[in-house]
Amino acid sequence: MVSKTISNVLKGILVLVVVASLIGNCVLIWLNTRRTPKCPARQVNLGQPVVHDERSAVFADLSVEEFHQVSDYMTKIPGMSISTDPLSPPSVDYLYMIDLSLPKKLDVLNHLDTNGPKPAREATAVVFHGMNNNISEYVVGPLPNPTYHYDVTLERYGREIPLTARPVSAGEYILIIKFLQHVLKPISTLLLDSFGIDASANPAYYQNMPSGVKSGDRQTWFSLCRNEEGFYIHPVGFEILCDHKSTDNMSWLVIKVLYNGQYFDSILDLKKQYEAGTVPKIIYKTVPNYASLKPRNKPTGVGPQQFYAQGERFGIKNNHIVYLDWSFAFGMSPLQGMRVFDVRFRGERIIYELSVQEAMSVYGSVTPNLMLTKYLDGSLGIGRCAYELVRGVDCPYSATFIDTFHLLDTGVPRRLRNSICVFEHDMGYPLRRHFSEIVFNSYGGLANSALVFRTITAIGNYDYMWDFIFYQSGSVEAKVHATGYIASSFALKDNFPFGHQVAENVTGNIHTHFINFKVDLDVLGVENVFQTKDMEFVNVSMPWMPERYTMIPKVVEKQLQTEQEAALRQDTKTPRYLHIASNKTNRWGQQRSYRLQVFSYTGDHLPESQAEERAMSWARYKVAITKQKDSEQSCGSLYNQHDIWNPAVDFSKYIEDNESIENQDLVAWVTTGFLHIPHAEDIPNTVTVGNGGGVLLRPHNYFDEDPSIHSADSVYLAPGSEDSCDSNRMACLAQETCSPVLEPFTYHGFKVETRGKN
């Protein structure tokens, strides 16, 4: 009994010791955590060579107040009755869009470089004149407090723009939904039995673009889908062709119907044959939603995270960013997407404008919707679809986020919260390095840390991730990655030359992706030339053995003189080195230049014999060099999608005049992208890996040496100095630990935020 009592006492003491030890360790950990300093928000860098420039405001997007000022002005113009209601029917005069009107380049350069007057700040207002069946663009200014407007449609496009070239507005979409509900009502039993679709509910569908087969058409194929998450890959085998050209929706018509691969002249024709049993029927069966992005297993992990041990090394003020040796202004066009201006390295302008221009896809299918589909996303609005980015997924958790605003088919300004992110990123591999044990022992290297400026646009089914990356070597990269849902069609036996079956009764259809970037390089000014360099093998004799020869590579260099000569087509071999060069030389007597290095995996471009090709003629060229003109702002337009046969902007005309490009202000139009033949692994989503392209702008004899050798991040090791912090900050990192300060996770992307007047 005594022994048992002693045993219980000892157990009790042991338990108390263990508990006390745990409490003590927790206290020590807490005290240690309390002593660990928080990482600073900003890095103090007294030697930072670049500063913010208030003059970048000439490129700034319109403010909420400016949107309202222009809208108010437009609605009060005498003799006009312009509506701002986004639910306006096509028959009224509707203010569809307000955007910044960029000032002329020479005026901007005069302001930036010689402290000349600030160019007048103006906006472009796009009005759909439903009463006159045309579209007009007006310049409104000056801002703030506009006092004038003038119609610039003829100046910009050389002709009147017909109303049929307009994008489908929110008001027209509402009428289309009501129209479909009405015309589908007689076959409600067929839709329920075949597809499980309630005809009285809002139908899930996607539509072909352009609408029709010739200029002036507004005829659209609508493909019904199951009303589930990821409906783009739930096609049901029913398509309907509607004519909605009239501004009076009561005059809209059904022209054709497709059911299970068979065409019918009307809804009633299909209904009659279906009920008579003369049509092969589709029998509805439930299937799991393979399109859902809900995790199949419960998420339990968090991947590696980056944080700023010494604080951020970039600064953002209004629309201007500085980072180490870099500075630039930025903006977001609601049509083209993100753009940067006045890009400088060590105070010297390298790029006047780098911008996304257009994204185009051409589809193949046996079904009519995708057979006719040739998407031009710039007409839909790339920038308007830059929705909120998710912290820790779309961008690193520690990124800095920026809101953007637009007024495109919204009536009032819409806020797109956190739609741009900026972060410095360790690329995970060195920018440069060398280890030597021959003759001299040393190691020198530099981590590849760069600034990333990013947005992601969700345009219908596809999501495009756009990055502009600024490297310490003086290089800038513009690239895109694609993800999201593929567009698909109901699997018919004769559809497989146009894709693969990827799910139950689903064909993933072949399509191309072509992306265009505008690169306005100013290499030491605006008098530049375009050069190409490549190689060829030559047979040379050896001076010490004249009778012997060897084959060696030789540089082949050429300077191109005209726009047509410098339009490098997709279907021909392109020289591997492309340069925008100055006639000025570096220390070694070499022309200072920037190289355009294109990464592209595009499919074939649409043959020029096709009438639709004119609206996307920019995609003929891997790179096209033109003389800079303020009248040639973009490779496309708001109207090209819906009048693809007679486009408002035909890029090929920029080249037809064949102007000289010697010692001129030059613009490079760079086309990249990839061919996509969908496969099973595109379900539920296409992954970004391997699906993209881009262009790298890198110095070529621009400097006298690699500028990154001056980076404060450089590491150098020599025997005996491995632990020294003097030339290796990594050696002291463990002594400078800090606790990252993380922002709380928030997301507001499902809210539509508009800004009325104050």
Helices and strands as residue ranges (DSSP letters): H 2-35, G 54-59, H 64-75, E 82-83, E 93-101, H 105-114, E 122-129, E 134-141, E 148-151, H 153-157, E 161-162, G 163-165, H 170-184, G 185-187, H 188-195, E 204-207, E 219-225, G 231-233, E 235-243, G 249-251, E 253-259, E 262-264, H 267-276, E 314-317, E 320-323, E 326-333, E 337-345, E 348-362, H 368-371, E 374-376, H 377-380, G 383-385, E 400-408, E 414-436, E 442-459, E 462-470, E 476-484, E 488-490, G 493-498, E 499-503, E 506-509, E 511-521, E 528-542, E 545-560, E 567-569, E 577-585, E 591-599, G 611-620, E 621-627, H 652-656, E 666-676, G 680-682, E 692-700, G 707-710, E 715-717, G 729-736, E 753-754
